[in-house]
Structure formats: C-alpha cells, structure tokens
Amino acid sequence: MTDRVCLVTGVGPGTGRALVERFASDYQVAMLARDEQRLTTIEKVLENTHAFPCDVTDETQLARVLDAVSSRLGQPSVVIHNAVGGARGDFLSIDPEVLQRNFDVNVMAFLRLARAVAPAMVERGEGAILATGNTAAYRGVARFAGFAPTKAAQRVLAESMARHLGPQGVHVAYVAIDAVIDLPWTRRLWPDEPDGFFCKPADIAGECWHIAHQPSSAWTFDVKIRPHGEKW
C-alpha cells in the first residue's frame, strides 16, 4: 500500500487508462473523467485506483472533486492533465463554440488544476505536473484550426508554469504525442498501416512515468513521442 498520490484527468480507454495502470503500481491514482461507468469499472479491477467523475471544464465541479481527492487520498505529488478537446476543420468551417469548448478543456482546466495542486508541491519542494498534447501545439495545420490554437496555448501555459515552478522544485513538462495512438478504432481507420505507424498507450505511459521521475539535475520540458514509422 502506497500513500503517494497521482491524479490523471481524461481517463479514457487509451492513453488515460494506460497512465492509470502504470502509476497504480506505486501510487494511489485519482481518476478524473466524465464517464463514471468507465472509472468505476477500472476501480473494481485495478488496485490503488479511485474514481472521481468530473467534467474538468466545470470550475465548481473541478474544485469540489480536487477537495475530495485531497480529503480521501492526500495531496497529489504527480498530476497528468490528459483530458483533451479537439476537432478537425479549417478556420472557415469550425464552429466557434467548439473551439471555445476545446480551449476550456485544454487550457482553462489545466490552469485551474495546476493552481490547485502547485502550492502543496511548492511547500514540499517536489512534485510533477505533466500535460499531454500533440504537434498541433507547434504548428497550425489547415484542417486543425479547431485544435491547434488551444494546444499551442496549453503548451505556452505549461512553459510559463515550468519557469515559475521549476526553481521551487516542481517539474512541469509538456508531452507531445506525434502519432496515431494504437486503439481498435484507429486500427479500423488505418487498416493497411504497419505496426510501426502506431504509438502504443502503454509505451506513452511508460515515458510519462520516466518524465515524472527524472532527477532534478536533468529535467526535460518539451518531450515529443513518435513511433519509428511516423513521418516527420
């Protein structure tokens, strides 16, 4: 039984669940997502996991859930913001409300989450805050106009956090996944692609584990994950 706490948002069937599985071996893992049934199913089969259904874009709900996590488990020492809002479309076709929703998930929820957990990490002089993203954070592809602006803002916010919190012992990193993640539905969409085209969720989770536990003399901020078959 461990008393260390890891908090993961956006616990879906891919990267989110893989993160939970990887960290649950050494942490009590608080799982945040809107799908309560998914979370409770994981909680039943995986030791050291705890379901906290939450829409991270709801400021009041998020604050209440973070209080509940602290009361039940303790203050998180690792936080991974894996919740993501994204939509394809060029700037003429994207619904502005969709872009706003994506901004609320990718940026505002990340800001509120970090503001809530950072003070306790600073007081302890240690901790890790990670955000998972993709290469939309670095370049504006025409068909990702509903995605790239919010991911770019998320990455810049993470960099601001890193510069502020790093000297106080808290490691902040941005993990860009430049790949198609290996899931049943992505395999159906790309049935002719070789295995090396896909990035496996467990391998992403393993790299996040490594980043969260880097020695303080060799921290990384920008991390780009690509499978060997990715063209870049």
PANUVO-259612 format. One line per field, with one value per residue (C-alpha): residue number from 1; chain; residue in three letters; x, y, z. Coordinates in steps of 0.25 Angstrom, whole numbers, plus 5000, padded with zeros to 4 digits. Layout:
# PANUVO-259612
resi: NUM_...
chain: A_...
resn: Ala_...
c1: X_...
c2: Y_...
c3: Z_...
//
This chain:
# PANUVO-259612
resi: 1_2_3_4_5_6_7_8_9_10_11_12_13_14_15_16_17_18_19_20_21_22_23_24_25_26_27_28_29_30_31_32_33_34_35_36_37_38_39_40_41_42_43_44_45_46_47_48_49_50_51_52_53_54_55_56_57_58_59_60_61_62_63_64_65_66_67_68_69_70_71_72_73_74_75_76_77_78_79_80_81_82_83_84_85_86_87_88_89_90_91_92_93_94_95_96_97_98_99_100_101_102_103_104_105_106_107_108_109_110_111_112_113_114_115_116_117_118_119_120_121_122_123_124_125_126_127_128_129_130_131_132_133_134_135_136_137_138_139_140_141_142_143_144_145_146_147_148_149_150_151_152_153_154_155_156_157_158_159_160_161_162_163_164_165_166_167_168_169_170_171_172_173_174_175_176_177_178_179_180_181_182_183_184_185_186_187_188_189_190_191_192_193_194_195_196_197_198_199_200_201_202_203_204_205_206_207_208_209_210_211_212_213_214_215_216_217_218_219_220_221_222_223_224_225_226_227_228_229_230_231_232
chain: A_A_A_A_A_A_A_A_A_A_A_A_A_A_A_A_A_A_A_A_A_A_A_A_A_A_A_A_A_A_A_A_A_A_A_A_A_A_A_A_A_A_A_A_A_A_A_A_A_A_A_A_A_A_A_A_A_A_A_A_A_A_A_A_A_A_A_A_A_A_A_A_A_A_A_A_A_A_A_A_A_A_A_A_A_A_A_A_A_A_A_A_A_A_A_A_A_A_A_A_A_A_A_A_A_A_A_A_A_A_A_A_A_A_A_A_A_A_A_A_A_A_A_A_A_A_A_A_A_A_A_A_A_A_A_A_A_A_A_A_A_A_A_A_A_A_A_A_A_A_A_A_A_A_A_A_A_A_A_A_A_A_A_A_A_A_A_A_A_A_A_A_A_A_A_A_A_A_A_A_A_A_A_A_A_A_A_A_A_A_A_A_A_A_A_A_A_A_A_A_A_A_A_A_A_A_A_A_A_A_A_A_A_A_A_A_A_A_A_A_A_A_A_A_A_A_A_A_A_A_A_A
resn: Met_Thr_Asp_Arg_Val_Cys_Leu_Val_Thr_Gly_Val_Gly_Pro_Gly_Thr_Gly_Arg_Ala_Leu_Val_Glu_Arg_Phe_Ala_Ser_Asp_Tyr_Gln_Val_Ala_Met_Leu_Ala_Arg_Asp_Glu_Gln_Arg_Leu_Thr_Thr_Ile_Glu_Lys_Val_Leu_Glu_Asn_Thr_His_Ala_Phe_Pro_Cys_Asp_Val_Thr_Asp_Glu_Thr_Gln_Leu_Ala_Arg_Val_Leu_Asp_Ala_Val_Ser_Ser_Arg_Leu_Gly_Gln_Pro_Ser_Val_Val_Ile_His_Asn_Ala_Val_Gly_Gly_Ala_Arg_Gly_Asp_Phe_Leu_Ser_Ile_Asp_Pro_Glu_Val_Leu_Gln_Arg_Asn_Phe_Asp_Val_Asn_Val_Met_Ala_Phe_Leu_Arg_Leu_Ala_Arg_Ala_Val_Ala_Pro_Ala_Met_Val_Glu_Arg_Gly_Glu_Gly_Ala_Ile_Leu_Ala_Thr_Gly_Asn_Thr_Ala_Ala_Tyr_Arg_Gly_Val_Ala_Arg_Phe_Ala_Gly_Phe_Ala_Pro_Thr_Lys_Ala_Ala_Gln_Arg_Val_Leu_Ala_Glu_Ser_Met_Ala_Arg_His_Leu_Gly_Pro_Gln_Gly_Val_His_Val_Ala_Tyr_Val_Ala_Ile_Asp_Ala_Val_Ile_Asp_Leu_Pro_Trp_Thr_Arg_Arg_Leu_Trp_Pro_Asp_Glu_Pro_Asp_Gly_Phe_Phe_Cys_Lys_Pro_Ala_Asp_Ile_Ala_Gly_Glu_Cys_Trp_His_Ile_Ala_His_Gln_Pro_Ser_Ser_Ala_Trp_Thr_Phe_Asp_Val_Lys_Ile_Arg_Pro_His_Gly_Glu_Lys_Trp
c1: 5000_5006_5002_5007_4996_4996_4984_4980_4970_4964_4964_4958_4961_4975_4986_4977_4975_4990_4994_4986_4991_5005_5005_4995_5007_5013_5003_4988_4983_4971_4964_4956_4947_4932_4929_4926_4924_4937_4944_4936_4939_4954_4953_4947_4958_4971_4976_4980_4971_4959_4948_4945_4935_4937_4935_4948_4942_4933_4940_4932_4931_4946_4949_4939_4946_4960_4956_4950_4963_4971_4962_4961_4975_4984_4991_4995_5010_5009_4998_4995_4986_4982_4968_4967_4957_4960_4952_4956_4952_4958_4956_4944_4937_4940_4929_4934_4927_4934_4947_4943_4940_4953_4960_4953_4958_4972_4975_4966_4964_4979_4981_4971_4977_4991_4987_4980_4991_5004_5004_5005_5016_5024_5022_5028_5039_5035_5025_5022_5011_5010_5001_4999_4998_5002_5009_4997_5004_5015_5009_4996_4991_4980_4970_4973_4968_4959_4970_4984_4981_4977_4988_4998_4993_4993_5008_5011_5004_5012_5025_5021_5018_5031_5039_5031_5031_5044_5053_5043_5045_5033_5035_5026_5027_5019_5018_5014_5009_5012_5006_4993_4990_4988_4973_4963_4956_4969_4973_4960_4963_4977_4975_4987_4997_5009_5010_5021_5011_5004_5008_5004_4997_5006_5018_5013_5010_5024_5030_5021_5026_5040_5038_5031_5043_5054_5066_5065_5078_5073_5059_5052_5041_5038_5036_5032_5028_5028_5027_5038_5029_5024_5028_5032
c2: 5000_5014_5027_5035_5041_5042_5050_5047_5054_5049_5035_5028_5015_5018_5027_5031_5016_5013_5024_5019_5005_5009_5019_5010_5000_5011_5022_5023_5028_5038_5036_5048_5047_5050_5035_5030_5016_5015_5020_5010_4998_5001_5004_4990_4982_4991_4992_5006_5013_5023_5028_5043_5046_5060_5070_5077_5089_5092_5101_5098_5083_5082_5090_5080_5068_5073_5075_5061_5055_5063_5058_5043_5041_5053_5064_5059_5058_5055_5061_5058_5066_5056_5062_5067_5075_5075_5076_5075_5087_5099_5113_5115_5103_5101_5105_5116_5109_5096_5104_5110_5097_5092_5104_5101_5086_5088_5102_5106_5093_5091_5105_5102_5089_5094_5106_5096_5086_5094_5101_5088_5083_5096_5095_5080_5085_5074_5069_5067_5073_5068_5071_5062_5069_5067_5074_5083_5091_5095_5097_5101_5091_5096_5085_5086_5101_5096_5089_5095_5109_5103_5093_5104_5112_5100_5098_5112_5112_5099_5106_5118_5108_5102_5115_5119_5105_5099_5107_5103_5088_5085_5079_5083_5076_5076_5063_5064_5051_5052_5039_5031_5024_5009_5007_4998_5009_5015_5002_5001_5015_5011_4996_4996_5003_4995_4993_5004_5014_5014_5018_5009_5015_5006_5012_5026_5024_5018_5030_5039_5031_5033_5049_5049_5043_5050_5054_5069_5072_5066_5071_5072_5081_5078_5063_5059_5044_5037_5023_5019_5018_5033_5042_5056
c3: 5000_4996_5001_4989_4980_4965_4959_4944_4936_4923_4927_4914_4908_4902_4908_4920_4925_4921_4930_4942_4940_4940_4952_4960_4963_4972_4975_4979_4966_4965_4952_4946_4934_4931_4929_4943_4938_4931_4944_4953_4944_4945_4960_4962_4955_4957_4971_4976_4967_4971_4962_4963_4952_4947_4936_4937_4929_4941_4950_4962_4960_4958_4971_4978_4973_4976_4990_4991_4985_4996_5007_5003_4997_5001_4992_4979_4976_4961_4953_4938_4930_4919_4917_4902_4894_4879_4866_4851_4842_4835_4841_4831_4836_4850_4860_4869_4881_4878_4879_4892_4898_4893_4900_4913_4913_4908_4915_4926_4932_4932_4938_4949_4952_4953_4962_4972_4973_4972_4985_4993_4983_4985_5000_5000_4990_4980_4970_4955_4946_4932_4921_4909_4895_4881_4870_4868_4879_4870_4856_4850_4840_4832_4836_4851_4853_4864_4871_4869_4875_4888_4889_4886_4897_4906_4903_4905_4919_4923_4919_4928_4939_4937_4938_4951_4958_4954_4963_4974_4972_4963_4950_4939_4925_4912_4905_4891_4884_4869_4865_4863_4876_4875_4878_4872_4865_4860_4854_4847_4841_4836_4833_4824_4832_4839_4854_4854_4849_4863_4877_4888_4900_4910_4904_4905_4919_4922_4916_4925_4937_4933_4932_4945_4952_4945_4954_4957_4950_4937_4935_4921_4917_4903_4900_4886_4885_4871_4867_4858_4846_4847_4836_4841
//
